Amino acid sequence: MADDVTRIALDGELTIYRAAELKVTVLEALRAARALEIDLSGVTELDTAGLQVLILARQSAAADQRALRLVRHSPAVAEIFEMLDLAAFFGDAVPIHAWGKSHESG
């Protein structure tokens, strides 16, 4: 078993309107895996409720000694992570170019 990582992708809005649904999805996936990778490339908006789901996932993973990685941060996610200096908290590399692209046309 070279690849014991479970992968899920979140897309659309990670906002208060979907937080309860996303919490269940993420925590169930985390409980079913020793290592979980969450692809954030399709996320179009992230608010504090969505951010709380990601923080809860990080804390739950640490408490259960499971690995959690957030990957492929969309510009919306990268912008919030940069603004709140969260890359170190999550322990993931957030490409600076992902954040910059959302500001190039404006």
C-alpha positions in Angstrom: 0.0 0.0 0.0 2.1 2.8 -1.3 -0.8 5.3 -1.3 -2.9 5.3 1.8 -4.1 8.9 1.3 -7.8 9.6 0.9 -8.5 12.6 -1.4 -11.5 14.7 -1.5 -12.2 18.0 -3.4 -14.2 20.9 -2.1 -15.7 23.3 -4.5 -18.0 26.3 -4.8 -18.6 28.5 -1.7 -17.2 27.4 1.6 -19.5 29.8 3.5 -22.0 29.9 6.3 -24.6 28.5 3.9 -22.7 25.3 3.4 -20.7 25.0 6.7 -22.8 22.3 8.3 -22.8 20.1 5.2 -19.1 20.6 4.7 -18.3 19.9 8.3 -20.0 16.5 8.0 -18.3 15.7 4.7 -14.8 16.6 5.9 -15.0 15.0 9.3 -16.5 11.7 7.9 -13.7 11.6 5.3 -11.1 12.3 8.0 -12.5 9.6 10.4 -12.4 7.0 7.5 -8.7 7.7 6.6 -5.3 7.7 8.2 -4.3 10.5 5.9 -6.7 13.0 4.2 -5.8 15.4 1.4 -8.4 18.1 0.6 -8.2 19.7 -2.8 -9.3 23.4 -2.5 -8.8 24.3 -6.2 -12.5 24.6 -6.9 -13.3 26.9 -3.9 -14.7 30.2 -5.1 -15.4 31.9 -1.8 -14.3 31.3 1.8 -15.8 33.0 4.8 -15.2 32.6 8.6 -17.7 29.7 8.8 -15.9 27.8 6.0 -12.6 28.6 7.6 -13.9 27.2 10.9 -14.6 23.9 9.2 -11.0 23.7 7.9 -9.7 24.7 11.4 -11.9 22.0 13.0 -10.6 19.4 10.5 -7.0 20.4 11.4 -7.6 20.1 15.1 -9.5 16.8 14.8 -6.7 15.4 12.7 -4.1 16.4 15.2 -6.2 15.0 18.1 -6.7 11.7 16.3 -3.1 11.6 15.1 -4.2 11.6 11.5 -2.5 13.4 8.6 -4.4 16.3 7.0 -3.1 18.2 4.0 -4.8 21.1 2.2 -3.7 21.2 -1.4 -4.2 23.2 -4.6 -5.4 26.4 -2.8 -7.7 28.4 -5.1 -7.1 32.2 -5.3 -10.0 32.7 -2.9 -8.5 30.4 -0.3 -4.9 31.6 -0.8 -6.1 35.2 -0.3 -7.7 34.5 3.1 -4.8 32.4 4.2 -2.4 35.1 3.3 -4.5 37.8 4.9 -4.8 35.9 8.2 -1.3 34.3 8.0 -2.7 30.8 8.3 -0.3 28.9 6.1 1.9 27.9 9.1 -1.2 26.9 11.2 -2.2 24.4 8.5 1.3 23.4 7.7 0.8 23.6 4.0 2.6 25.5 1.3 0.3 28.1 -0.2 1.6 29.2 -3.6 2.0 33.0 -3.6 1.1 33.1 -7.3 -2.4 31.6 -6.5 -3.2 34.7 -4.4 -1.7 37.1 -6.9 -3.7 35.9 -9.9 -7.0 37.1 -8.3 -5.5 40.7 -8.2 -3.9 40.9 -11.7 -6.9 42.0 -13.6 -8.2 44.5 -11.1 
